[in-house]
Amino acid sequence: MSELASESALVGLEAISLAELTEKAALQVRVDRKYVLRLEDALALLPAIDPATRVLEIDGLRTFRYRSVYFDTPDLVCFRLTAQRRRRRFKIRTRTYVDSAECWLEVKTEGWRGGTVKNRLPYESADEDTVEPGHWFVAGVLGDRAVAGLAPTLVTRYNRTTFHQAAGDSRATLDTDLTWTGTDGAELVAPHLAVIETKTAAAASPIDRLLWANGHRPARISKYATGLAALRPELPSAPWRRTLRRHFDR
């Protein structure tokens, strides 16, 4: 996201370290709100962000490359639970921070009142394409929901900038240069889009209110499920039909 990093509105914001961000706003149990915008509309909002907002900075970088590998069963139980909006749905992925080669195995489940609970385990980056070394961890998190036959189903890549706001110790992320790749090599590239996610303990954040004031409302999007539905139109896609129709060429 080099074009964003050069924006004066972004460069002018104070930095926050990863250690401080984790201390103030780990938010492993949280409410997520997601927005899909044209990249130009996301850029236009940057100058209006509260100047007290801080930006995650590591080794002089404020934009970081992410690679996530999502795992599912042969019959796509994780995808189908999400498509059917089941309360006990879950996702399993590895997430690699490309710039540092740091990797985690993550299991995301539904928590209280639709909130998200994320459990994560430090992982070897050499194992990012397999869940086998961490199968015990996945089974421990899922309990009676544990499944067998997990294999890579989708890979996502994007660039991310992370913001911290003192109000409610909320976080927000801005993702650009999004790419989805299926196991058959099919690829969906969306350089014209930006995905903003706000992460709060409960109440709306200042960035949520900024988005609302500019006519942007939360959208139904899951990087895994929506991306897979975009690549495989034969799959059920009712929860994301509007997002797919408006933002993705299927």
Sequence and secondary structure as in RCSB ss.txt:
>XXXX:A:sequence
MSELASESALVGLEAISLAELTEKAALQVRVDRKYVLRLEDALALLPAIDPATRVLEIDGLRTFRYRSVYFDTPD
LVCFRLTAQRRRRRFKIRTRTYVDSAECWLEVKTEGWRGGTVKNRLPYESADEDTVEPGHWFVAGVLGDRAVAGL
APTLVTRYNRTTFHQAAGDSRATLDTDLTWTGTDGAELVAPHLAVIETKTAAAASPIDRLLWANGHRPARISKYA
TGLAALRPELPSAPWRRTLRRHFDR
>XXXX:A:secstr
 HHHHT HHHHTSEEE HHHHHHHH  SEEEEEEEEEEHHHHHHHGGGS TT EEE BTTBS EEEEEEEEE TT
 HHHHHHHTT TT EEEEEEEETTTTEEEEEEEEE GGG EEEEEEEE GGGTT  GGGHHHHHHHHGGG  S  
EEEEEEEEEEEEEEETGGGEEEEEEEEEEEEETTS EEEETTEEEEEEEESSS  HHHHHHHHTT       TTH
HHHHHH TTS  GGGHHHHHHH   
